[in-house]
Structures are given as structure tokens and as C-alpha cells.
Amino acid sequence: MDGREIPGFYFDKEKGKYFRITTEARSAPGYKYTHTNVKKQREHKRNEAEETRQFKRRKKQTVVLSQPRSALSRVYLERELGIARRGYYLQSVWPGAGIAEYDSHSVIPPSNIRYFDRGPDLSVLYAVSGETQILCHDLKEAFPGIRFPADTIARMTSPVSSLNFLPASRALVITTSGSDRPPVVYLTDPETDGPYVGEQFTPRHCTSIWGASPRPDFSVSETGRSVPATATEAVAVAASSNLQLYTRAQSGRWECEVLRKSTSDILALTWLSDTAIAMGQRDGKILIYDTRAHGSAHILSHSAPISHLRRADDFTRIVCAGLFNTLCTYDMRASKPPVRPEHIPVTKWRGRNGHPFVGSQCITKFREYRNKDVLELGMDVHSRLGLVAAANEYGSLKVWNMYTGALIKKRLNADYEEPRLGETNAAARMRCVRFLEDADGDVSLWANVDAGVTRFEW
């Protein structure tokens, strides 16, 4: 008996013979080879074969380090991931020199600013005052030392969760988190529509909108080609546990499409390319969605809920900020969890609840980042300068070297005072941190320090 398929019979490998497949009504009680039981056994075998095939496929595509602390394995990692393409001065000296002489300049005095974004050529600043009011600040001076008063653009029905300006179409995208009113996505053209005029979307089955991420222009900087005339403006929105895409054609009309429904809340979004979106979830998973294939894949895992995601200097590297003081850089090609070294006991390698950490192996970890349980702290990355700026839980702003993880500026805001033990200052939290470039290409760092807006530049 070679076990070949015979209609109406099932071959049992353990017993080495065939058994007739019968119905439950004609078989004796407890008979193993009924139509229902045989169907379950065959489905179970197919699932096991598929899991084995997937495991072998992941094993071939994953880089695993046996000794992550050794110098030899670090050289191997740099060679495989390509993180040593730049020279020593560009990776170590250049980021620190670029921000060494940064000084602070108050742009908007303390007025309960939560979020902001620049307008055309940094001459206009759009800001969220309080929780619902959207203001337009003209940074030009009407008289020496006197600026124009701020204009009110809109008032939302619930607290604002994000504000982004689209330079290509000069549109403003505002999302709200929802409260007694449902969360909405508000899109307007401030220069042409005027105040209180815009297009509003209310997502279905959505309890809160965590944020939005406009698609940057990757075409000129990476591929060298120009932007096609038929290109559409696109904004990815994290609507509770759903990923939505808002696109705008040349006619000016916005259209909404639900790309993916997840089982966990999507807390962070960022564009890795023209067609790839990285999503950070509450359960720590980092998923990559491809708009061309209309599919997603679980690539990386973080050891805590994710608050921010930013693309690093390459498509494969992502800077991730999360709760429990976690800020690090991941590479898609090294997605395996770290291996416990032999000299570290199991009790120290495991978490408080006794379970091992499930996060992927990071290639750079940024020390002295303090954020225990706040999702609204700002973080941004400037890949050309090699800088990572992030706000801490108690109001200080720190800057790291993106390549080495070294802390360059411990307290960029010099007037910051460390709070006492047990004290918190929720009003002074920096919810928005951005690297902005002016028309001349000069880079400056902006943050809402002490409920105002401060610019750090040379």
C-alpha cells in the first residue's frame, strides 16, 4: 500500500492501510473516518504544509545575528544593510556641526498652540489655538516690530488631532479626534476658499482619527524624474483602525477610499515612497501597505505602542517612536527579534509580565528619550542633515545623530527647567516638532515650546 488517492477511501499513514469513508448516519459511534472528520484532517494537513512553507520562506529572507554585540557581527550588519555607505565625517561630524550653533527665536508668543504647519515660503503659519480654533498667522511685519493679527480660518466641532499643509496644491488638511461629535476630515484651500469654506468628510464606524500624512514629493530627489502633470495629491488618514486615502485630481475634488481595515488602532503613518505607506499600530506592529498591489504586510514589530513613524535616509529604514521610552531605527531586512546574549540572565531579558520582548531587532537606539505614556509628543527626522528631533514627556527638546544614535543636543530649549519628581506639565508638552526649509534651502527646527511657536536656526 503506497498511500495513493483512492475515491471513497482514506489512507492512514500511522496504521498503514485504507479505511472506507462513510457518513455519520451509517457509521458506528466514534468512527474516525467519516466525511466530516476526514475533511477536517485534510484541511489540517494543508494548513500545516502552508505554515511550513511560509516559515521556510521567511527564514530565507531574514537576516539573523547570532552575536549582536560583537564587532564582527556589526560589520556584517552594516555590509548587509548598507548603512556604512557614507563616510565617517558625514555620519558622525556633519549632523553635530549642522545644529551646533542653533539658537531659538520666538515666532508666536504663548497662546495655547497645539499644532502648526508652514504656509508658502514660510511667510504664513497655520496653527491650532486651543483645541478647535484654526488660525492663520502672517509672519510678515506690518510695521517694525509689529505683525499682522491672526485670522480665523475655521472652528472644528471636536479637538484637532493633526494639521498639515500641502505645498503642491496649497491645501490644508485638518483631522479631529472626536468627542461628543464624530471625528471629521476637513480639507480647505485657505488662499482661495476663504474662512469657514471647505470640504468635510465623516468616516463611518470611526471612533477617533489619530492623524494624517500627506504624500511628499519623492520623484525629483530619488528617481531624478519630474512630477507628471496628471499626478494627484494624496493624504493617508488613520481613521481609528482603518487606513483611508484621500486623493485630489486636477479638478480640485477630493475622493475617499478605504484601503485597509485592521484589528488594532493605527496611531502613526508615514510615506516611504510614492506608493508605500508605513503604519504603526497600538499593538506595536509596523505594516507596509502598497497602493499599487492593494495589499499590506506585517514587516516589523515594536515593543510598545507606536506614537510616530518617520522615514530615515532610505526606503528600508524607519525611525519609530513609541511609549515606554522607546525611540529607535528599524530596517525591513532585519525583522527578527533580538537574540538573548549568554551573559544576560533570562529574568532581566524578560519584561515585567514575564513575557519576552517581541520587538524586532533595531539597528540604532536613541538613548535618553523619555516618553512613558504620552501619544501626542512630536518627533521629526531630517534625512539630509542626519538628525532626529523629539520632544520628551516633560517639555524638553532633544536632537540625536540619526546614524550613530548619539545625543547631540540634550536640551535645545535652554530655558527649560527639569520638573520635580512626580510633577507633570501637560500644557507645556510639545505636540508638534517639524524640520522646515525656506526658499533658500536653509533648514530650521520648529516646535511649539511653552504653548507658543519657537524657531531654532543659525
C-alpha positions as CSV (number, residue, x, y, z in Angstrom):
1,M,0.0,0.0,0.0
2,D,1.7,3.1,-1.3
3,G,-0.9,5.6,0.0
4,R,-2.1,6.8,-3.4
5,E,-5.5,8.5,-3.6
6,I,-8.5,6.1,-3.9
7,P,-12.0,7.5,-4.3
8,G,-14.1,6.7,-1.2
9,F,-11.2,5.6,0.9
10,Y,-8.8,7.4,3.3
11,F,-5.2,6.2,3.8
12,D,-4.0,6.4,7.4
13,K,-0.2,6.7,7.5
14,E,0.1,5.6,11.1
15,K,-1.8,2.4,10.6
16,G,-0.6,1.8,7.1
17,K,-3.9,0.8,5.5
18,Y,-7.1,2.2,3.9
19,F,-10.4,2.9,5.6
20,R,-13.8,3.5,3.9
21,I,-15.2,7.0,4.2
22,T,-18.8,6.8,5.4
23,T,-21.4,9.2,6.5
24,E,-22.1,9.8,10.2
25,A,-25.5,8.2,10.0
26,R,-24.1,4.9,8.6
27,S,-21.0,4.7,10.8
28,A,-20.6,3.4,14.3
29,P,-20.4,5.9,17.2
30,G,-16.9,7.3,17.4
31,Y,-15.9,6.2,13.9
32,K,-12.9,8.3,12.9
33,Y,-13.2,8.2,9.1
34,T,-16.5,10.0,8.4
35,H,-16.8,12.7,5.7
36,T,-16.7,15.4,8.3
37,N,-13.6,14.1,10.2
38,V,-11.7,13.3,7.0
39,K,-12.4,16.8,5.7
40,K,-11.0,18.3,8.9
41,Q,-7.9,16.1,8.8
42,R,-7.2,17.1,5.2
43,E,-7.6,20.8,6.0
44,H,-5.4,20.5,9.0
45,K,-2.7,18.9,6.8
46,R,-3.0,21.6,4.2
47,N,-2.6,24.3,6.9
48,E,0.5,22.6,8.3
49,A,2.1,22.4,4.9
50,E,1.3,26.1,4.3
51,E,2.8,27.2,7.6
52,T,5.9,25.1,6.9
53,R,6.3,26.7,3.5
54,Q,5.8,30.3,5.0
55,F,8.3,29.5,7.7
56,K,11.0,28.4,5.2
57,R,10.3,31.4,3.1
58,R,10.7,33.8,6.0
59,K,13.8,32.0,7.1
60,K,15.5,32.5,3.7
61,Q,14.6,36.2,3.6
62,T,15.5,37.2,7.1
63,V,19.0,38.3,8.4
64,V,19.6,36.8,11.9
65,L,22.6,37.8,14.0
66,S,23.9,35.2,16.4
67,Q,26.0,37.6,18.4
68,P,24.6,41.2,18.0
69,R,27.1,42.7,20.4
70,S,30.3,41.6,18.7
71,A,32.2,43.9,16.3
72,L,32.3,41.2,13.6
73,S,28.5,40.9,13.5
74,R,28.2,44.7,13.5
75,V,30.4,44.9,10.4
76,Y,28.3,42.1,8.8
77,L,25.1,44.0,9.6
78,E,26.5,47.2,8.1
79,R,27.6,45.4,4.9
80,E,24.2,43.6,4.5
81,L,22.0,46.6,5.3
82,G,24.2,49.2,3.6
83,I,24.3,51.7,6.5
84,A,28.0,52.4,6.1
85,R,27.8,53.9,2.7
86,R,28.6,57.4,4.0
87,G,32.0,58.4,5.3
88,Y,32.9,59.0,8.9
89,Y,32.6,62.7,8.7
90,L,29.2,62.6,7.1
91,Q,27.8,60.2,9.7
92,S,29.5,61.5,12.9
93,V,30.7,65.0,12.4
94,W,28.2,66.5,9.9
95,P,25.0,66.1,11.9
96,G,26.5,67.7,15.0
97,A,28.1,70.6,13.1
98,G,24.8,71.3,11.3
99,I,23.0,72.1,14.5
100,A,25.8,73.2,16.8
101,E,25.0,76.9,16.6
102,Y,21.2,76.7,16.6
103,D,19.6,79.5,18.6
104,S,15.9,80.0,19.5
105,H,13.7,82.7,18.1
106,S,10.1,83.1,19.3
107,V,7.7,83.2,16.3
108,I,4.4,83.2,18.1
109,P,4.1,84.1,21.8
110,P,2.5,81.6,24.1
111,S,-1.2,81.4,23.0
112,N,-2.1,77.8,23.7
113,I,-0.8,76.5,20.3
114,R,-1.1,72.7,19.9
115,Y,-0.3,72.0,16.2
116,F,1.1,74.1,13.3
117,D,2.4,73.9,9.8
118,R,4.1,76.3,7.5
119,G,2.5,78.0,4.5
120,P,4.1,79.1,1.3
121,D,7.8,80.0,1.7
122,L,7.4,80.1,5.5
123,S,5.7,83.5,5.2
124,V,2.4,82.1,6.6
125,L,1.9,79.8,9.6
126,Y,-1.2,77.8,10.2
127,A,-1.8,76.9,13.8
128,V,-4.3,75.3,16.1
129,S,-5.1,77.5,19.0
130,G,-6.8,75.8,21.9
131,E,-8.5,72.6,20.8
132,T,-10.8,73.6,17.9
133,Q,-9.7,77.1,16.5
134,I,-7.6,77.2,13.3
135,L,-5.6,80.4,12.9
136,C,-3.6,81.9,10.0
137,H,-0.6,83.9,11.2
138,D,1.1,86.2,8.7
139,L,4.8,86.3,9.7
140,K,5.5,89.5,7.7
141,E,5.8,92.7,9.7
142,A,3.2,95.4,9.1
143,F,5.4,97.9,10.9
144,P,8.9,97.4,12.5
145,G,8.3,95.0,15.4
146,I,4.6,94.7,14.7
147,R,2.9,91.8,12.9
148,F,-0.4,91.4,11.3
149,P,-3.1,89.9,13.6
150,A,-4.1,86.3,13.1
151,D,-7.1,85.4,11.0
152,T,-9.5,82.6,12.0
153,I,-9.9,80.0,9.2
154,A,-12.3,77.5,10.8
155,R,-13.6,76.2,14.1
156,M,-13.9,72.4,14.5
157,T,-16.5,70.6,16.5
158,S,-14.0,68.4,18.4
159,P,-10.3,68.6,19.4
160,V,-7.9,68.7,16.5
161,S,-5.6,65.7,16.1
162,S,-3.4,66.8,13.2
163,L,-2.9,69.8,10.8
164,N,-0.9,69.5,7.5
165,F,-0.3,71.9,4.7
166,L,0.1,70.6,1.1
167,P,2.6,72.8,-0.8
168,A,1.7,71.5,-4.2
169,S,-2.0,72.4,-4.2
170,R,-1.8,74.8,-1.2
171,A,-4.5,72.9,0.6
172,L,-4.9,72.5,4.3
173,V,-5.8,69.1,5.8
174,I,-7.3,69.0,9.4
175,T,-8.4,66.0,11.3
176,T,-10.3,65.8,14.6
177,S,-10.2,63.2,17.3
178,G,-13.9,63.3,18.1
179,S,-15.7,63.7,21.4
180,D,-19.5,64.2,21.7
181,R,-19.3,64.9,17.9
182,P,-18.0,62.4,15.4
183,P,-14.4,62.9,14.1
184,V,-14.1,64.5,10.7
185,V,-11.5,65.2,8.0
186,Y,-11.7,68.8,6.9
187,L,-10.0,69.9,3.6
188,T,-9.8,73.6,2.5
189,D,-7.8,76.0,0.3
190,P,-7.2,78.9,2.6
191,E,-6.0,81.3,-0.2
192,T,-9.0,80.8,-2.5
193,D,-11.9,79.4,-0.4
194,G,-11.7,81.9,2.4
195,P,-12.6,81.3,6.0
196,Y,-15.1,78.6,7.1
197,V,-15.3,77.2,3.5
198,G,-14.1,73.7,2.9
199,E,-15.0,70.1,2.2
200,Q,-15.7,67.8,5.2
201,F,-15.7,64.0,5.4
202,T,-17.1,62.0,8.3
203,P,-15.7,58.4,8.2
204,R,-18.2,55.6,9.0
205,H,-17.7,53.3,12.0
206,C,-14.8,55.5,13.3
207,T,-14.4,56.5,16.9
208,S,-11.3,58.7,16.6
209,I,-8.9,59.9,13.9
210,W,-5.4,59.7,15.1
211,G,-3.6,61.6,12.4
212,A,-2.8,62.2,8.7
213,S,0.2,62.1,6.5
214,P,0.4,63.9,3.1
215,R,2.4,62.2,0.4
216,P,5.8,64.0,-0.1
217,D,7.4,64.5,-3.5
218,F,9.9,61.7,-3.9
219,S,10.2,62.0,-7.7
220,V,12.9,64.6,-8.1
221,S,15.0,63.7,-5.1
222,E,15.3,60.0,-5.6
223,T,14.5,58.9,-9.2
224,G,15.6,62.1,-10.9
225,R,12.4,62.4,-13.0
226,S,9.9,65.2,-13.0
227,V,6.5,65.1,-11.5
228,P,3.9,64.1,-14.1
229,A,1.2,66.6,-14.9
230,T,-1.6,64.1,-14.0
231,A,-0.2,63.4,-10.5
232,T,-2.8,63.6,-7.8
233,E,-2.4,64.9,-4.3
234,A,-2.8,62.1,-1.7
235,V,-3.3,62.1,2.0
236,A,-3.2,59.0,4.2
237,V,-5.5,59.2,7.2
238,A,-5.6,56.9,10.3
239,A,-9.3,56.7,11.0
240,S,-9.5,54.5,14.1
241,S,-8.4,51.1,12.9
242,N,-8.9,51.9,9.2
243,L,-6.4,53.2,6.7
244,Q,-8.1,55.8,4.4
245,L,-6.6,57.5,1.3
246,Y,-7.9,60.9,0.2
247,T,-6.9,61.9,-3.3
248,R,-7.4,65.1,-5.2
249,A,-7.4,65.3,-9.0
250,Q,-6.7,68.3,-11.2
251,S,-10.4,69.3,-11.0
252,G,-9.9,70.0,-7.3
253,R,-12.4,67.4,-6.0
254,W,-11.4,65.1,-3.1
255,E,-12.3,61.4,-3.1
256,C,-12.1,59.0,-0.2
257,E,-11.1,55.3,-0.3
258,V,-10.8,52.8,2.5
259,L,-7.5,50.9,1.8
260,R,-7.3,48.5,4.8
261,K,-9.2,47.5,7.9
262,S,-7.1,46.5,10.8
263,T,-7.8,44.8,14.2
264,S,-5.8,47.4,16.1
265,D,-5.8,51.2,16.1
266,I,-3.5,52.8,13.6
267,L,-1.7,55.5,15.6
268,A,1.1,56.6,13.2
269,L,1.5,57.0,9.4
270,T,4.3,57.9,7.1
271,W,5.1,57.6,3.3
272,L,8.2,55.6,2.4
273,S,7.8,56.2,-1.4
274,D,5.1,57.3,-3.9
275,T,3.2,54.0,-3.4
276,A,4.3,52.6,0.0
277,I,2.7,53.6,3.4
278,A,4.1,52.6,6.8
279,M,1.5,52.1,9.5
280,G,2.2,51.9,13.3
281,Q,-0.4,50.2,15.4
282,R,-1.3,50.2,19.1
283,D,-0.2,46.6,19.4
284,G,3.3,47.5,18.2
285,K,3.1,46.1,14.6
286,I,4.5,48.1,11.7
287,L,2.8,47.3,8.5
288,I,3.7,48.3,4.9
289,Y,0.8,49.0,2.5
290,D,1.4,49.2,-1.3
291,T,-1.2,51.3,-3.1
292,R,-0.4,49.6,-6.4
293,A,-0.9,46.0,-5.2
294,H,-3.7,47.0,-2.7
295,G,-2.2,44.8,-0.1
296,S,-0.2,45.1,3.2
297,A,2.4,43.0,5.0
298,H,3.5,42.8,8.7
299,I,7.2,43.6,8.3
300,L,8.4,44.8,11.7
301,S,7.3,44.8,15.4
302,H,7.9,47.4,18.1
303,S,8.0,46.5,21.8
304,A,5.4,49.2,22.7
305,P,2.5,51.2,21.2
306,I,3.8,53.4,18.4
307,S,3.3,57.1,18.5
308,H,5.3,58.3,15.5
309,L,6.9,56.9,12.3
310,R,9.3,58.7,10.0
311,R,11.3,57.5,7.0
312,A,15.1,57.6,7.6
313,D,17.7,58.1,4.8
314,D,16.5,55.0,2.8
315,F,13.3,53.3,1.8
316,T,14.1,50.3,4.0
317,R,14.8,52.2,7.2
318,I,12.2,53.6,9.6
319,V,12.6,55.7,12.7
320,C,10.0,54.7,15.2
321,A,8.9,56.5,18.5
322,G,6.8,54.7,21.0
323,L,5.7,54.6,24.6
324,F,7.9,53.3,27.5
325,N,10.9,55.4,26.4
326,T,11.4,53.7,23.1
327,L,12.9,55.5,20.1
328,C,14.9,53.5,17.5
329,T,15.6,52.8,13.9
330,Y,14.5,49.6,12.2
331,D,15.4,48.1,8.9
332,M,13.0,45.9,6.9
333,R,15.7,43.4,6.1
334,A,16.4,42.7,9.7
335,S,13.0,42.0,11.2
336,K,13.8,39.1,13.6
337,P,13.6,39.7,17.4
338,P,17.0,40.2,19.1
339,V,18.7,37.1,20.4
340,R,19.4,36.9,24.2
341,P,23.1,37.1,24.8
342,E,24.5,34.3,27.1
343,H,25.8,36.7,29.7
344,I,22.3,38.2,30.3
345,P,20.0,36.1,32.5
346,V,16.5,35.3,31.4
347,T,14.9,37.3,34.3
348,K,16.5,40.6,33.0
349,W,15.7,39.7,29.4
350,R,12.0,39.3,30.1
351,G,9.5,42.1,30.7
352,R,7.6,42.9,33.8
353,N,4.8,40.5,33.0
354,G,7.3,37.6,32.4
355,H,6.8,37.5,28.6
356,P,9.9,38.1,26.3
357,F,10.1,41.2,24.2
358,V,8.5,40.8,20.8
359,G,10.1,43.8,19.1
360,S,12.2,43.4,16.0
361,Q,16.0,44.0,16.1
362,C,16.8,47.7,15.8
363,I,19.9,48.9,14.1
364,T,20.1,52.2,16.1
365,K,18.7,53.1,19.5
366,F,18.4,56.7,20.7
367,R,19.2,57.0,24.4
368,E,17.7,59.4,26.9
369,Y,14.4,59.6,25.2
370,R,11.7,60.0,27.9
371,N,8.1,59.2,27.0
372,K,6.3,56.8,29.2
373,D,2.6,57.1,28.3
374,V,2.0,60.2,26.0
375,L,1.0,59.6,22.4
376,E,0.9,63.3,21.5
377,L,4.6,64.2,21.7
378,G,6.2,65.5,18.5
379,M,9.0,63.9,16.5
380,D,10.6,64.6,13.1
381,V,13.5,63.4,11.0
382,H,15.7,65.3,8.5
383,S,17.5,62.7,6.4
384,R,19.8,65.1,4.6
385,L,21.3,66.5,7.8
386,G,21.1,63.2,9.6
387,L,19.1,64.5,12.6
388,V,16.3,63.1,14.7
389,A,14.4,65.6,16.9
390,A,11.9,64.5,19.6
391,A,10.1,66.1,22.5
392,N,10.3,64.5,25.9
393,E,7.5,63.9,28.3
394,Y,8.2,67.0,30.5
395,G,8.8,69.6,27.8
396,S,12.5,69.3,26.8
397,L,13.5,69.1,23.1
398,K,16.4,66.8,22.2
399,V,18.3,66.1,19.0
400,W,20.2,62.9,18.1
401,N,22.5,61.7,15.3
402,M,20.4,59.5,13.0
403,Y,23.3,57.2,12.0
404,T,25.0,56.6,15.4
405,G,22.2,57.4,17.9
406,A,24.5,59.8,19.8
407,L,22.7,62.7,21.6
408,I,23.8,66.0,20.1
409,K,21.6,68.5,21.9
410,K,20.4,67.4,25.3
411,R,18.2,70.5,25.8
412,L,17.7,72.6,22.7
413,N,15.4,74.9,24.6
414,A,17.8,76.4,27.2
415,D,15.1,77.9,29.3
416,Y,13.6,74.5,30.1
417,E,13.6,73.5,33.7
418,E,13.5,69.9,34.8
419,P,10.3,69.3,36.8
420,R,10.4,67.8,40.3
421,L,9.7,64.2,41.0
422,G,6.1,63.3,40.5
423,E,5.2,66.6,38.8
424,T,3.9,66.9,35.2
425,N,3.3,69.8,32.9
426,A,0.7,68.8,30.3
427,A,0.3,72.3,29.0
428,A,4.0,72.6,28.1
429,R,4.1,69.4,26.1
430,M,5.4,69.7,22.5
431,R,2.8,68.1,20.4
432,C,4.4,69.3,17.1
433,V,8.1,69.2,16.1
434,R,9.0,69.9,12.4
435,F,12.1,70.4,10.3
436,L,11.2,73.1,7.7
437,E,13.2,74.5,4.8
438,D,12.8,78.0,3.4
439,A,13.2,79.2,-0.3
440,D,17.0,79.3,0.0
441,G,17.2,75.7,1.3
442,D,18.1,76.6,4.9
443,V,16.8,74.1,7.4
444,S,15.3,75.2,10.7
445,L,13.6,73.3,13.5
446,W,10.2,74.5,14.7
447,A,8.4,73.4,17.9
448,N,5.5,74.6,20.0
449,V,7.5,75.5,23.1
450,D,5.5,76.7,26.1
451,A,2.2,76.7,24.1
452,G,3.8,79.0,21.5
453,V,5.9,78.5,18.4
454,T,9.7,78.7,18.5
455,R,12.1,78.5,15.6
456,F,15.6,77.1,16.1
457,E,18.1,78.2,13.4
458,W,21.6,79.6,12.9
